[in-house]
Amino acid sequence: MLFLSQQRGETRWGVEAGQAQLAGVHALRPSDICALTLEDADPAAVTLLLGGRVRPLDRLTAGHLRAWLQARHARWPATANPHLLINRSTAGGIKPVSRSYVQATVRQLGITAQSLRADRLLAEAQASGGDPLQLTHLFGVSDPIAIRYCAEIGPPGQDRGNEMARHTRGR
């Protein structure tokens, strides 16, 4: 999830990249990212429990997750906070980081978490040929949201790239 990087000789957590991966690869909302707990993450099984559903993690996200868990434990070894993401403000308690924290952190990469999520959902809608069931199965989104993203790419089975090519040739 989050990785260690070196900046000016000191260790720093690359919080931005880990949160961007959760939004951009796994299509999580900032509120979903905040709500993740340590029990939701299973680096040994390379899975994340999201909305009651076990989802496999890609290699990159799994590696960042392991690195973040090590860094988290090194920085706050005695914290009782059950949430996966913590910071200086939340490490001493049991509350999650705020949505605004996640949004501001991802924004440091020059994009919003919502844009990453929307791009991921749209990309999957295109890859599935406009199958809303695929979106609901993969990401646990509601039927209306899945249908809305699939409608963005046109009717099911329609190859918009080929249609555009035909229109261009005809001119």
C-alpha positions as CSV (number, residue, x, y, z in Angstrom):
1,M,0.0,0.0,0.0
2,L,2.4,2.7,1.1
3,F,6.1,2.6,0.4
4,L,9.2,4.0,2.0
5,S,11.2,6.6,0.2
6,Q,14.3,8.6,1.1
7,Q,14.0,12.4,1.1
8,R,16.8,14.6,2.3
9,G,18.4,11.7,4.2
10,E,15.3,10.9,6.3
11,T,12.8,8.1,5.9
12,R,9.3,9.3,4.8
13,W,6.2,7.3,4.0
14,G,4.9,7.6,0.5
15,V,1.3,7.9,1.7
16,E,0.2,9.5,-1.5
17,A,1.0,6.5,-3.8
18,G,-0.7,4.0,-1.5
19,Q,-3.9,5.9,-1.3
20,A,-3.8,6.6,-5.0
21,Q,-3.5,2.9,-5.7
22,L,-6.5,2.1,-3.5
23,A,-8.6,4.7,-5.4
24,G,-7.2,4.1,-8.9
25,V,-6.7,0.3,-8.9
26,H,-9.4,-0.9,-6.5
27,A,-11.8,2.0,-7.1
28,L,-12.2,2.9,-3.4
29,R,-13.8,6.1,-2.3
30,P,-11.9,8.2,0.3
31,S,-14.4,7.2,2.9
32,D,-13.7,3.5,2.1
33,I,-10.0,4.1,2.4
34,C,-10.4,5.7,5.8
35,A,-12.6,2.8,7.1
36,L,-10.1,0.1,6.3
37,T,-8.8,-1.7,9.4
38,L,-5.8,-3.9,10.1
39,E,-8.2,-6.9,10.1
40,D,-9.2,-6.0,6.5
41,A,-5.7,-6.4,5.3
42,D,-4.2,-9.9,4.9
43,P,-0.7,-9.5,3.3
44,A,0.0,-13.2,3.7
45,A,-3.1,-14.1,1.6
46,V,-2.5,-11.0,-0.6
47,T,-6.1,-9.9,-0.1
48,L,-8.1,-7.0,1.2
49,L,-11.6,-7.3,2.8
50,L,-13.8,-4.6,1.2
51,G,-17.5,-4.3,1.9
52,G,-17.6,-7.8,3.3
53,R,-16.0,-9.2,0.1
54,V,-12.5,-10.6,-0.2
55,R,-10.6,-9.0,-3.0
56,P,-7.2,-10.2,-4.3
57,L,-4.4,-7.6,-4.4
58,D,-2.1,-7.0,-7.3
59,R,1.6,-7.4,-6.7
60,L,2.3,-3.7,-6.5
61,T,-0.4,-2.9,-4.0
62,A,0.5,-6.0,-1.9
63,G,4.1,-4.9,-1.7
64,H,3.2,-1.4,-0.7
65,L,0.8,-2.8,1.9
66,R,3.5,-4.9,3.5
67,A,5.9,-2.0,3.5
68,W,3.3,0.3,5.0
69,L,2.5,-2.2,7.8
70,Q,6.2,-2.5,8.6
71,A,6.6,1.3,8.6
72,R,3.4,1.8,10.6
73,H,4.6,-0.6,13.3
74,A,8.1,1.0,13.4
75,R,6.7,4.4,13.8
76,W,3.8,3.6,16.2
77,P,4.6,0.3,17.8
78,A,2.2,0.7,20.7
79,T,-0.8,2.2,18.9
80,A,-4.2,0.7,19.6
81,N,-5.7,2.3,16.5
82,P,-7.3,-0.5,14.6
83,H,-7.4,1.4,11.3
84,L,-5.0,0.6,8.5
85,L,-4.1,4.2,7.8
86,I,-3.1,6.3,10.7
87,N,-1.2,9.6,11.0
88,R,0.2,11.7,13.8
89,S,-3.3,12.9,14.7
90,T,-4.9,9.5,14.9
91,A,-2.1,7.2,16.1
92,G,-2.9,8.1,19.8
93,G,-6.6,7.2,19.5
94,I,-8.9,4.8,17.7
95,K,-10.5,7.1,15.1
96,P,-9.7,6.7,11.4
97,V,-8.0,9.4,9.4
98,S,-10.5,11.8,7.8
99,R,-11.7,11.8,4.2
100,S,-10.2,15.3,3.8
101,Y,-6.8,13.8,4.8
102,V,-7.1,11.1,2.1
103,Q,-8.3,13.7,-0.4
104,A,-5.5,16.1,0.4
105,T,-2.9,13.4,0.4
106,V,-3.8,12.1,-3.0
107,R,-4.2,15.6,-4.4
108,Q,-0.4,16.1,-3.7
109,L,0.1,13.8,-6.8
110,G,-1.8,16.3,-8.9
111,I,-5.1,14.3,-9.2
112,T,-8.1,13.6,-7.0
113,A,-9.0,10.3,-5.5
114,Q,-12.5,10.7,-7.1
115,S,-10.9,11.1,-10.6
116,L,-8.8,8.0,-10.1
117,R,-11.8,6.0,-9.0
118,A,-13.9,7.2,-11.9
119,D,-11.2,6.5,-14.4
120,R,-10.8,2.9,-13.0
121,L,-14.5,2.3,-13.2
122,L,-14.8,3.6,-16.7
123,A,-11.7,1.6,-17.8
124,E,-13.3,-1.6,-16.4
125,A,-16.6,-0.8,-18.1
126,Q,-14.8,-0.5,-21.4
127,A,-12.7,-3.7,-20.8
128,S,-15.9,-5.6,-19.9
129,G,-17.7,-4.5,-23.0
130,G,-20.2,-2.5,-21.0
131,D,-21.2,-5.3,-18.6
132,P,-22.5,-3.7,-15.4
133,L,-22.5,-7.0,-13.6
134,Q,-18.7,-7.1,-14.0
135,L,-18.4,-3.7,-12.2
136,T,-20.7,-4.7,-9.4
137,H,-18.8,-8.0,-8.9
138,L,-15.3,-6.5,-9.1
139,F,-15.9,-3.3,-7.1
140,G,-19.1,-3.8,-5.1
141,V,-20.7,-0.7,-6.7
142,S,-24.4,-0.4,-6.8
143,D,-26.4,-1.4,-9.9
144,P,-27.2,2.3,-10.8
145,I,-23.6,3.3,-10.6
146,A,-22.5,0.3,-12.7
147,I,-25.1,1.0,-15.3
148,R,-24.2,4.7,-15.4
149,Y,-20.5,3.9,-16.1
150,C,-21.4,1.3,-18.7
151,A,-23.7,3.8,-20.4
152,E,-20.8,6.2,-20.7
153,I,-19.1,3.8,-23.2
154,G,-22.2,3.2,-25.3
155,P,-24.5,0.2,-25.8
156,P,-23.2,-3.2,-24.7
157,G,-21.0,-4.8,-27.4
158,Q,-20.5,-1.6,-29.4
159,D,-16.9,-1.0,-30.3
160,R,-16.7,2.8,-30.2
161,G,-13.2,2.8,-31.6
162,N,-14.2,1.0,-34.8
163,E,-17.3,3.2,-35.2
164,M,-15.2,6.3,-34.9
165,A,-12.8,4.8,-37.6
166,R,-15.8,4.2,-40.0
167,H,-17.0,7.8,-39.5
168,T,-13.6,9.2,-40.1
169,R,-13.0,7.2,-43.3
170,G,-16.4,8.3,-44.7
171,R,-15.3,12.0,-44.7
